[in-house]
């Protein structure tokens, strides 16, 4: 089945990450302003390029380990040929739209919906043994060599607001953290002080390492009223915050692009390009008129290849590429779409919150 079906015009909330905290007008507006997407009738384009990895098409390569989170919160391994679950690693409680599979396929890092800021766990694909990595974390991303784990922290709904926000400071809990898995040393990257001073946090929805492990693509959702979406590139060695308030770390939009267009999510490809969701429009009330799944140049934002045209009534999340670059995947709503060597994406299976190679 391909994702060519038309959809009726509907409105729904996008990416429902909940925030808890002091009930100020600004924060209340931020929560209520999660994007609502209008419907549309879209079809994926014909393939306009080859594989995103080096070396061209390699024929019928076997797909790598495919992990996914079901809409019921189970972490499973999938048969990449038919989308059927072959094994359940975690039966329930898994949340978020990000997973991280180790380079050898022997472990999966996932987000557990526990506590004020959720938790990050690791599960072995061999024997199912589980290890808690941190008591505060979401959006795990593993470096290409498997040695460092990046994740974000933010606040989620909790009945006891006072215990979640020490000193009533909500922005202090929004960080990107890089953990050395061998030494257990952590490096923390908070919001820029000037941005934190506004009291409006910038939630991180997705993280992705560059192929050389030197940079992180940081996807941030709306700060308030469907405004503030951005895709930033941070250098863990030299940067002290996870984005700069002067816009210098933002992935640019091409010249002539509608000023209300934004990147909803981005992930590095093995060739150093970015696989992104670029859509229009920001502003309030939200009105999504187009969604494009693209391969772009991170330095200029120039479109290099159109992967698909997304449906406008849903989020497009969990962007990922296999280590060899021959396989792409993303979620269109709850549909798991995959593409091999630049072919049209097709729906492998449906009913998922997250997926990763």
Number of C-alpha atoms within 10 A of each C-alpha: 10 13 19 17 11 12 14 10 12 13 17 15 16 17 19 12 15 14 20 21 20 15 9 10 8 15 20 16 15 20 19 14 21 25 28 22 23 21 21 21 15 18 16 20 15 13 17 13 14 16 21 27 20 12 11 13 16 9 9 8 11 10 15 19 20 19 26 28 30 21 16 14 20 19 30 22 22 21 17 19 9 10 16 13 17 11 14 17 21 18 13 16 14 26 25 23 26 27 28 26 27 21 19 10 16 14 19 28 24 31 27 23 19 17 15 23 23 21 23 25 19 20 20 16 21 10 10 16 12 16 12 14 17 15 16 20 29 32 26 28 25 25 24 19 12 16 15 21 20 25 27 28 24 26 26 19 15 17 11 11 16 13 11 21 18 11 9 13 13 21 22 18 20 22 23 27 20 22 19 16 14 8 9 10 10 14 13 16 19 19 23 16 13 11 16 18 11 10 15 15 26 24 25 25 25 29 29 30 25 21 18 12 17 12 17 24 25 28 24 23 27 21 21 22 20 23 20 15 21 24 27 23 23 22 17 20 9 7 11 16 18 27 26 19 15 10 11 11 19 21 23 19 20 13 10 6 10 13 11 11 19 24 22 24 30 31 26 24 26 21 16 17 20 26 27 28 25 21 21 21 22 21 17 14 13 20 19 23 16 20 26 20 22 20 25 24 18 23 14 12 18 15 15 15 18 21 25 24 21 26 28 27 27 25 23 28 26 27 28 26 24 21 17 16 21 27 23 25 24 26 25 23 20 19 19 25 24 21 21 23 21 22 20 20 25 18 20 20 19 16 15 21 26 27 28 24 23
